[in-house]
Amino acid sequence: MKNNLTKWCLALLFFIGLSVNISAQDKLQKMPGYDRYREIAPQIRSSVVSGAIYAEWAEDGKSFEYNQDGKRYSYDVRKKETTEIGDATRPQRRWRGVARGRQYASAESPNGELKAYTKDRNMYISNADGSNVVAITKDGNEQTRLKYGIATWVYGEELGQSTAMWWSPDSKKVAFYRFDESTTDTYYVLLNQLEAYDSLEVMSYPKVGAKNQPVDLMVYDLETKKTTLLDIRDGKAYEDGPIGTYIYGIDWTPDGKELLFHSTNRRQNIMEYKAADPNTGKTRVVVREEWLPSFTKNTPEMEILADGQRFIWASERSGFNNYYLYNFDGTLINALTQHDFEVSNIVKVDEQAGEVYYMARSGENHMKMQLHRVKLDGTKDTRLTDPAYNHSVSIAPDGKHFVDVAQTHDVAPFTNLINAKGKVVAELAKSDMTKFNELGLKKVEVFTFTSADGETELHGMLHFPSNFDPNKKYPLILSNYGGPATNAFRETFTYPDALTEYGFLVANIDGRNVRGRGKELLDQLYGNLGIVEMDDFAAGIKSLYNRPYFDKESVGVYGTSYGGTTAATSLLRYPDVYHAAVANSAVTDWRNYDNIYTERYMSTLEDNLEGYEASSLMNMAKDLDGELMIFFGTSDNNVHPSNSLQLIDALQKARKSFEVQVGPDKGHTAMDRERMMEFFIDRLVLQKGIPIEIDR
């Protein structure tokens, strides 16, 4: 459930309905709005011919190439001329990554001659073709519960560890993990239940309050045949709690002289970036981060400069994410930025010019990203883009120009060529909205409201059907993920949600869970998951009550994963606001989820039992007043089926009526959207007798 790019993109696909399946449930075909949906929904995503140009610059910075409308073009910067050079090039097929939460079982050496791999819990080295195998470890087995060269599912899911072995740049050493699972609890996931005989996936999955596996880093030297255990805890044995509980983000320095890694305590409010000598095992602290009121960022953005001695480091130590320049010896050279807004990502470092280009949330609102340039000594910070828009850029290698794609939630992308002073020198492309307008599609509206505590301005987005009539009343569905440091409101051009074509309004709402507005705002969520953000989502819905076309007595909510938790919690805590919910793969009690994610935001069970009790849906089961649909996959190894089963049990004991849909042999996923809309139309339209125009 961490907020990495893969997971958020999957949530976003479900969130805005990028794909439209027009094969419907049998009852849905006879329901109001179905024919309109079938006609309009498949056309929404193709209704705008995008004016976004994604440039591929020539090395000299004098021209760039791009694809558009099935053709390949070259643009000459000096002449400001475009030339068609052939058919559009197809992007290379991306290499399929390792399965979610898993690590690659092998790693090829940088020189291509050798391979390190894990097998049957032990580490081996061989030639690239698999010959000349050398066993590095021998005591990994099911009896000792030791394993080498592989991490855990939770390390993959929450700490981004897709590998558990790391070659030195010179291919002479390989570092790898050792995990001791002998004291940790095991979870069993049932697989293949549609077959005559099922099977088990056995996982070491430490949940809230459970013991963590002791973890170590080891380095094997191919020349000396020696394996060194790194002293990553200052001579102390592993202890579950202090710094050294979690070890991750491992890499070598460019010269291969040290192994770098991140180390946190269990609370994750202290993080040390450390360097280890692979020959002696001794370690030292390079950067230490603390944010004792809640948590530190586990893996801050980092950019190593070409000299291999300096690096740029992102830190929230000021309360806002800013950049700092460090030496690898641990000395802070200077702050690069000192903003009261968030920096986002480094775009380009020009060491010859002594400049850094980066994106920051310095536009008219926090979702309008802007390009900045700053000197490496922290002076002459300049915004180069128009704060009225959200920007994504491609900078020429010589730094003299950049291609800028600008847009907002209601302004489709347009692309300009801009010089180093931030001046537009050529307009390259604009989006064509002809079909969008012909279909009668409505642009998404952004609205603001005040947080439930009455102090913070927050944002929401409202989607309308193409045949919207302000003189009619419409039911509304809230489509939210809702987890910490996520954004429902955005400033990329947003197509109307296809679900509106059933005759609904659709809302997306940010609470104080929002990413990009500073550490102190997000800290209000700490220890209070399921409370603070849900209060704000309800406040956002209530802020729409004065709109005459909104039927406030017919409000649904749905989501997946954290969004499933949002859906169920919202219905149970706010029966006056929500009347129906579809909760997909929901965490129903944070004690059921992994400790790395949960304790980061909720603290430990010992320190915050009250918070865990307050957010448990089982404790709220007696309060169910609306219509609830629960969905879970029987083979979900992320949010385990026990979450939904516990809620089902609690609702049954409370004598409550509800519905359940099960995904046999499905993992962490959501129910069929057509079945979901059958549920919402039945509960929010037909059973409430809402007059709704049926387009046939």
URJOBEL-V239777 format. One record per residue. RES is the residue in one small letter. PSI is psi in whole degrees, -180 to 180 (999 if undefined). Layout:
[[RES/PSI] [RES/PSI]]
This chain:
[[m/6] [k/166] [n/52] [n/170] [l/-40] [t/-49] [k/-42] [w/-37] [c/-40] [l/-42] [a/-38] [l/-38] [l/-45] [f/-36] [f/-43] [i/1] [g/55] [l/-36] [s/141] [v/115] [n/115] [i/7] [s/120] [a/160] [q/152] [d/-40] [k/-32] [l/-35] [q/-20] [k/6] [m/155] [p/139] [g/-16] [y/-46] [d/-39] [r/-45] [y/-46] [r/-34] [e/-48] [i/-42] [a/-44] [p/-14] [q/-11] [i/-48] [r/-20] [s/10] [s/-12] [v/126] [v/109] [s/141] [g/19] [a/127] [i/125] [y/103] [a/142] [e/103] [w/145] [a/154] [e/-30] [d/-5] [g/10] [k/-11] [s/166] [f/158] [e/157] [y/160] [n/143] [q/131] [d/40] [g/5] [k/159] [r/132] [y/155] [s/135] [y/126] [d/116] [v/-43] [r/-45] [k/-17] [k/46] [e/144] [t/135] [t/130] [e/130] [i/3] [g/-166] [d/154] [a/138] [t/143] [r/137] [p/144] [q/140] [r/127] [r/142] [w/129] [r/125] [g/178] [v/155] [a/153] [r/130] [g/1] [r/172] [q/150] [y/142] [a/-7] [s/165] [a/130] [e/142] [s/153] [p/-32] [n/-2] [g/4] [e/-24] [l/167] [k/131] [a/142] [y/161] [t/140] [k/130] [d/42] [r/6] [n/163] [m/142] [y/156] [i/139] [s/172] [n/163] [a/-30] [d/3] [g/-2] [s/167] [n/58] [v/134] [v/126] [a/123] [i/-39] [t/158] [k/-11] [d/9] [g/122] [n/176] [e/-25] [q/-46] [t/-22] [r/19] [l/147] [k/145] [y/144] [g/15] [i/146] [a/-156] [t/166] [w/-41] [v/-37] [y/-37] [g/-44] [e/-46] [e/-21] [l/5] [g/25] [q/95] [s/-6] [t/160] [a/21] [m/143] [w/117] [w/144] [s/156] [p/-30] [d/5] [s/20] [k/-12] [k/154] [v/129] [a/153] [f/160] [y/151] [r/125] [f/140] [d/108] [e/11] [s/-23] [t/7] [t/155] [d/155] [t/141] [y/142] [y/125] [v/125] [l/132] [l/162] [n/42] [q/-9] [l/-7] [e/171] [a/-34] [y/129] [d/-178] [s/176] [l/143] [e/121] [v/122] [m/139] [s/106] [y/87] [p/123] [k/179] [v/129] [g/-14] [a/162] [k/143] [n/154] [q/130] [p/134] [v/141] [d/162] [l/135] [m/153] [v/127] [y/128] [d/116] [l/-26] [e/-44] [t/-11] [k/24] [k/140] [t/126] [t/127] [l/119] [l/141] [d/81] [i/0] [r/33] [d/45] [g/-1] [k/150] [a/162] [y/133] [e/130] [d/99] [g/-60] [p/180] [i/136] [g/0] [t/-46] [y/130] [i/122] [y/-179] [g/48] [i/139] [d/165] [w/152] [t/157] [p/-33] [d/-3] [g/10] [k/-22] [e/153] [l/128] [l/145] [f/160] [h/144] [s/129] [t/163] [n/173] [r/-37] [r/-24] [q/28] [n/0] [i/131] [m/132] [e/132] [y/119] [k/161] [a/137] [a/140] [d/117] [p/-15] [n/-38] [t/-22] [g/-7] [k/145] [t/161] [r/158] [v/130] [v/-51] [v/137] [r/130] [e/137] [e/138] [w/83] [l/-27] [p/-23] [s/-91] [f/156] [t/163] [k/128] [n/-44] [t/85] [p/153] [e/142] [m/138] [e/116] [i/131] [l/165] [a/-27] [d/-10] [g/2] [q/-22] [r/157] [f/153] [i/135] [w/131] [a/136] [s/145] [e/16] [r/-26] [s/-6] [g/-14] [f/147] [n/121] [n/168] [y/144] [y/146] [l/125] [y/157] [n/153] [f/-13] [d/-1] [g/-2] [t/137] [l/120] [i/-54] [n/161] [a/135] [l/-39] [t/151] [q/57] [h/158] [d/30] [f/171] [e/134] [v/154] [s/-56] [n/148] [i/132] [v/-42] [k/139] [v/120] [d/91] [e/-31] [q/-42] [a/-9] [g/42] [e/152] [v/130] [y/133] [y/159] [m/145] [a/159] [r/60] [s/18] [g/-164] [e/-23] [n/173] [h/-11] [m/-1] [k/93] [m/140] [q/148] [l/129] [h/157] [r/134] [v/149] [k/153] [l/-16] [d/5] [g/6] [t/167] [k/47] [d/123] [t/132] [r/133] [l/0] [t/165] [d/119] [p/-6] [a/-12] [y/163] [n/137] [h/147] [s/140] [v/158] [s/114] [i/136] [a/148] [p/-32] [d/-2] [g/7] [k/-22] [h/163] [f/148] [v/127] [d/121] [v/116] [a/148] [q/170] [t/-176] [h/-28] [d/11] [v/114] [a/155] [p/140] [f/152] [t/133] [n/155] [l/126] [i/141] [n/179] [a/-16] [k/-1] [g/13] [k/134] [v/123] [v/-15] [a/139] [e/120] [l/-40] [a/150] [k/154] [s/146] [d/115] [m/13] [t/-53] [k/-38] [f/-47] [n/-38] [e/-35] [l/-11] [g/18] [l/145] [k/137] [k/149] [v/140] [e/134] [v/135] [f/159] [t/154] [f/174] [t/139] [s/163] [a/-25] [d/1] [g/16] [e/-27] [t/132] [e/129] [l/170] [h/150] [g/166] [m/140] [l/127] [h/141] [f/150] [p/158] [s/-27] [n/32] [f/134] [d/112] [p/-10] [n/-3] [k/169] [k/141] [y/138] [p/162] [l/143] [i/129] [l/124] [s/99] [n/144] [y/-63] [g/0] [g/169] [p/139] [a/43] [t/165] [n/125] [a/-43] [f/137] [r/164] [e/29] [t/151] [f/130] [t/118] [y/148] [p/139] [d/130] [a/-27] [l/-19] [t/-26] [e/-12] [y/-4] [g/32] [f/156] [l/147] [v/133] [a/147] [n/131] [i/134] [d/139] [g/-158] [r/7] [n/-1] [v/142] [r/143] [g/9] [r/21] [g/154] [k/-39] [e/-34] [l/-47] [l/-30] [d/-20] [q/-19] [l/-20] [y/124] [g/0] [n/31] [l/138] [g/-7] [i/-68] [v/-50] [e/-36] [m/-35] [d/-41] [d/-38] [f/-41] [a/-39] [a/-36] [g/-42] [i/-45] [k/-29] [s/-13] [l/-1] [y/-27] [n/3] [r/120] [p/-22] [y/-3] [f/119] [d/97] [k/-7] [e/3] [s/80] [v/126] [g/166] [v/139] [y/162] [g/173] [t/143] [s/-119] [y/-33] [g/-33] [g/-39] [t/-43] [t/-45] [a/-53] [a/-43] [t/-42] [s/-45] [l/-42] [l/-36] [r/-26] [y/67] [p/-17] [d/-17] [v/-43] [y/145] [h/-13] [a/148] [a/145] [v/113] [a/107] [n/127] [s/47] [a/143] [v/120] [t/-14] [d/125] [w/-14] [r/-12] [n/-8] [y/170] [d/150] [n/-28] [i/-50] [y/-52] [t/-47] [e/-21] [r/-38] [y/-18] [m/-2] [s/-177] [t/162] [l/-38] [e/-35] [d/-14] [n/43] [l/-37] [e/-41] [g/-40] [y/-41] [e/-41] [a/-31] [s/-1] [s/123] [l/-26] [m/-33] [n/-17] [m/-5] [a/-36] [k/-17] [d/1] [l/125] [d/-28] [g/-159] [e/125] [l/132] [m/125] [i/132] [f/138] [f/154] [g/138] [t/-17] [s/30] [d/111] [n/8] [n/-76] [v/102] [h/149] [p/-24] [s/-28] [n/-55] [s/-38] [l/-38] [q/-40] [l/-42] [i/-45] [d/-44] [a/-39] [l/-39] [q/-43] [k/-29] [a/2] [r/42] [k/147] [s/136] [f/175] [e/154] [v/136] [q/134] [v/139] [g/96] [p/127] [d/16] [k/152] [g/-135] [h/95] [t/-171] [a/160] [m/164] [d/130] [r/-32] [e/-40] [r/-37] [m/-43] [m/-31] [e/-46] [f/-49] [f/-43] [i/-42] [d/-47] [r/-36] [l/-14] [v/-64] [l/-48] [q/-20] [k/-2] [g/31] [i/126] [p/123] [i/133] [e/131] [i/115] [d/116] [r/999]]
